[in-house]
Amino acid sequence: MFNITLKGANRLDIEFSGQLDSDDMKAMLDELVKKSESMNNGRMLYRIGEFDWPTLGAIGVELSRLPELFRMIRRFDKVAVIAEQGWVRTASKLEGALIPGLDIKAFEPAQESEAQAWLAR
């Protein structure tokens, strides 16, 4: 399950849980790209619930769209990831280190107010 909500001109909130198959991944990426089209210096709040690895088909969809996703991610300066699972928070930090110009910070669910404040700065 996923939900992408536009929260102002330069803010997206994404909620995700469960497992994505190829159709879900395509729909999620289409919506993400569309809702972020006009953003500059964007902020993203990413809430990740119980996470199951995507199917191989979903991973294939994501890999096939990497150039488009790299263009889209340049629209954002900050991403706050809220996740219960420690390994998801660690993976988010590593991803932030690999993408120049994008600051990713991970938070536990009890730290949502800190995540919101960090994004607002």
N, C-alpha and C positions, 0 to 999 in steps of 0.2 A: 504494500500500500504506500502511496506517496501523495503528497499534497503540496503544491507550490502556490504561494500567496504573494502578490505584489503588495509591499508595505511602503508606499511612497515612491517617489521618482527614482530613487537609487537604492532600494532595499528589497530583497527577496527573502522570504522565509520558506524553508523546505522541511517538511516532516516526512520521514521515511521509516518503515519497519517491514519486516518480513523478507521475502525473496522476490526478485525481479526476474521475469522471463524475457524473451526477446521483444515481445509485443509491449510489455510494460516499460522496458528500457527505452524503446523507440518513442513511446508516448511521453515519458518523462523528459527525455532529452529534447524532443520537439517543443514541449511546453517551456522548458528552462531557457532554451535559445530564444524563443519568441518573446517571453516575458522580460528578458534582459536586453533586447535589441537596442533600446534607446538609452541604456545606462552608461554612465561614466563615473569613475571613482565609486563604484557600487559596494554595497555591504550585503553579506549573506549570513543568515542565521540558519544553521543546519541542525535539526533535531533528529537524532538517529535512535530509534527504539530497538527492539530485538532485531538483530541483524542476522540474516542468513545469506550465505554467499549467493550471488546471482548465478543463474544457469549459464552454461557455456554459450548458448545462443545470445544471451544478454551481454556477455562479455564481448562476443563478436560484434554485436551492434555498436557497443561503446568504442571498441578499437577501430571500427570502420569510420567512425566520426571524429577521431582525434583531432584532425586539423581544424574542424569547425569548433570543437570544444576548446582548443587552445585560443582561438580567436575570441570566443565567448568569455573565457576566464579572464582575459585582459581587461574586461569591463569592470572588474572587481578589484578593490584594494584590500579588503578584509573579509575573512570568513570565520565566524565563530561556530565551532562544532560542539554540540551538546550530546554526549553519549554515555550510557551506563557502562558499557564494556571498555575496560582499560586499553585493550589492544586497538580498538577503533580510535581512541584519543591519541595513542602513540602513532598510529598510521597517519592520522591527520597532520600531526606535527611534522612527520617526515615528508609528507606531500608538500607542505608549506615550504620546507627547506629546498625542495627541488624546483619550485615554480618561482622564478624571479619576479619581484614586484608584488607578490601576493603574500599577505600576512595571515596565516592561519593559526588560530589559538583554540585549544580544546578545553572543554569544561565538563564537569560532572553535572548531572541534572539538578542537584541542589544549588548549583552556582549560576542558575539562569540569569538572575539579576546582575551578576558580575559580567556575564557574557553580553547582555543588553547594553550595559554601561560602556564596556570596551568597544563595542561596535559604534556607539554614539560619539566616541572621542575622535 
